[in-house]
Amino acid sequence: MVQISFKNRIALNYIITTGLLILVVFSLIYSIVKHTAYSHIDENLKTEIKNHLAEIKVVGDKVILIDEEEWSEREHNTVDVNPVFVEFLDLNKQIIEKAPNLKTQTLEFNDSVGDYELFDTKMGDHAIRQIQVPLHVKKKQIGYIIVAMSLADSTMVLSNLFDIMCLSFLVILLVLFFIARFFAGRSIKPINAIINTSKIITKDNLKTRIPLPKTQDELYILATTINSLLNRIEDAIEREKQFTSDASHELRTPLTVIKGTLEVLIRKPRDNSEYEEKINYCINEVDHLNMLVDQLLLMARFENQKQNINTESVYLNSVILDVLTLNSAKISSKNLNVKFDAKQAFYIQSDNFLVITIMRNIISNAIKYSKNNGEVLILLSKQNEKTICQITDKGIGIAKGDLEAILNPFFRSNSTDHPEIKGTGLGLSIVKRTTELLDIQFKIESEIEVGTTVILGFN
């Protein structure tokens, strides 16, 4: 199948539509001209019939059909200027009298046509318009009168008009095609700009943008949309690069610490207590490394594909209690007062594993950043058919300017001010993406040295 360019398709569609419109207009013009020409002939024929019927008279016993003076008129004697052909027939349809201009030719009576009905026929090789009417004298039919006029001039005019229209139609379509093609080419210049710009955009060159057309039409919207898409792709790639860089750094740090500690250990013999101390230190770093790898794998699962959500009934009270049990050692070591307030059993429809992941990250953060002898409050309640979980700590808090940044991977607010608090900076990023995946409302409020409150809204 032959492929037609977009520009030629626009031009072709335009001329097809315009051509149909021109065809309708030309047909209408032709019909009007034909109707006008035939109307003029029909009026003349009716007038001739009326005049000839009025000229029939009876002299004695003889019926005089027409005066000699009438036959001498030019229209009855010639065939070149508006000729009128007249013929009288008896009841047997035999010719009684005819106009001189008929000469050797005759007008044929058509039995299939009614009286006073106008119709086209032939007289020899000539096209004529004819009418046939019965003749009555004293209410008695004595024969027929046939009157005809030549259609030569009308046929010639209509034929010439038809030829001119056909030729004009083809010329107009051809001219319109090239005009439409020219303007279509100008109209799709922005599309060519989009194509050319798209060809030079690569993963290493994402700064280029498509120039916007001057007129804010559909092509302007298309260019704007593609530029927005490029912005999102560039942002995603930049985040990916930053994530890869941060992940490499975070993984390299504990490995470097472990390697350095082991190198120190083998430089010279040491006593058992020193070996035990360094080995325990390495074990802690390995645990930290395992936790970091688990969180990176979890984030990668969110990045690479939309996880299949296993929706089921989740007993939220039990989830929270299980998370608190897992963190009981940390709670005891910091002597925290943890209050869990739930007036009833709260069930939600969600993914149990992911809900546990959310709760573990938020509650562990609340415990981790709480001060010794501090307080953590967990409250479950119902608000407008939603289950609300509010987790509040009275810990070190987060600066207002960092509330959005803490949701980015590896970002930790004021980590240098609290070197004793270890972390990867992935917890809240995982919480944010998981809540988005489960359509859970997530809100965080905090103030330095006052504390942090996280609010979750379950449908």
Helices and strands as residue ranges (DSSP letters): H 6-55, E 57-59, E 62-64, H 68-72, H 74-77, E 84-90, E 95-98, G 100-102, E 119-123, E 126-137, E 140-150, H 152-187, H 189-200, H 218-267, H 272-304, E 311-315, H 316-326, H 328-333, E 337-342, E 347-351, H 352-368, E 375-383, E 386-393, G 400-402, G 405-407, G 415-417, H 427-438, E 441-447, E 451-458
